[in-house]
């Protein structure tokens, strides 16, 4: 991580843990918002007006949080307005790095070698982990936001006057239900798989795995329509999908969440395929980057050997090409 703007140690996956060995995730640090007129958003400062070609999104295909923003960008028709830079899926000793892998880009703005250089460019005294996604303002040369939940919501509304869209990921009449389900899916599933994989005690692992599968079982039972809230695709669907698509290929084996695969959940499997078939979503899923990245985590897989399966994931993605 960075300490007062200086890289301090080799990258480690466990950021923090509590007294019972539970994995604790870092809170995002840059929380400004792009708005239609540049007015301040819910957090941070103002001055970030929605303009074509002004902002760049830095992501990793391996990362579910970054993939949330890629899906929102695609479905809202923002691909021509907001260019994307993809980092190397393999974590180096200095965290996310640029280039040197098929499908990974060099940093077109500053020629940076690592994502952490963007953080110190934004704040020379930054302390914390250099995470993705990063939304960068190329006009002011500052970091706008590094919280995926914020970026999805600003993509949902900020550019409507430039690119009108039929998608509304946070419709007013569903907000109460979305706000109730989001934290439950996050705690038990999105972050739950990480709490299982990075648990440092048996108690923490057992607790996390129980939460993961109770959430999956509940979703399988309650999923009645095409999406979580019926016919409309919302930000909660984005949050669920990015974990489901990685589950059998990475979390099931590497993170030891191996009671069942998503392939054993008929409704969730069909749901995952429906989401993949939405315009542009398939392009946000790079299974090579996902498996290459996760299985390169030395703390969990010291040999770096990547399994060849599961075949059904490749079959699903191939069917939706």
Steps between C-alpha positions, in 0.01 A plus 500: 500500500595866483600676820528877471548464126771233517462134405556311821505124444422209270133468410295287738136401442387531862458870563381481859339249735299520818558324832338180371705482182229642274611675180428877508488698175648847461259794461537698176671839531407714197129574496431788258213470252447585135168684469316649199597858591806445718313561826623301803366147534407314819866502612819684411529832315345640184655603172463172310256573220387224265696546177587264218865394497586664831518191722692172485412179686781273625393142569611140542289227337581274793342744747123470559480855638662644186279280282193661654608828342575337165148357484341833589715678240399252230127487571472879533666549160803683639772302321569782253499766772716331764808307382626204703849387598534135612782398735694175511299227678805375693577685821862612515691574817381857452136416438315564174733568207459600137565298184705182454198271454257438212206735537681723750577862410783740563409819684422744218495810716821494701691186403458369855628153582258438786157621610649631824674770296157644415421517868811695586440724198157574645634536855879502555444404865238229444490216754309185412467231237496586131180334379292489182275633362641849464305775325741769384429857383729564203410871494603580857739202532349386829337181625124535512397182678622149584178356645316273256157555658534876450625464143208276402254755636666797331515310169128435548404869508783742420516461122130470419493835317786380277395137452136432594445143614211264565690345792447632851703299750352683801133578424327704762219253566750217567754691707376379837522137389837554330641670807381210716639220281833657397667480842378145559643377168819695563563368849408137445594446134701774323734546794403168657710300254800717590430458869513125443807504278704732720379374839783440742305284746268201459226689680518791257505267200204289621298814567576647157421181306169462683410855400597446135283194451207620704491805273526289184229265625273793579553662160439171319173453684371856459609572142169502313540749214776555249683723749502554876218755497303360209533636148735788583877456517642700792830570672427208734506267199838643404630432852372143497613413147866596544532253787302221333707508180823457701368246746555163333820610324674652803320523832380138512855362490743771602286659772373163627132592459446149371173371643337546159568661163272755336445234233303310767255791536265484197336839546824685572668332204220607266507848653874528439452412133223760465729770637781393269266546205423862585666732250872526567515310830681202345781737393567588864580137592852375426530153653870476414573815701275380782661160549852622424462774756341310784726197472807725504429605860804350670348498847226267378677316216880503552577289191301724267351197325171588333235225462368425151133501598221519565397435140141610549604861556686514170203330331260761636716791394553346157127459452447873562780625272 
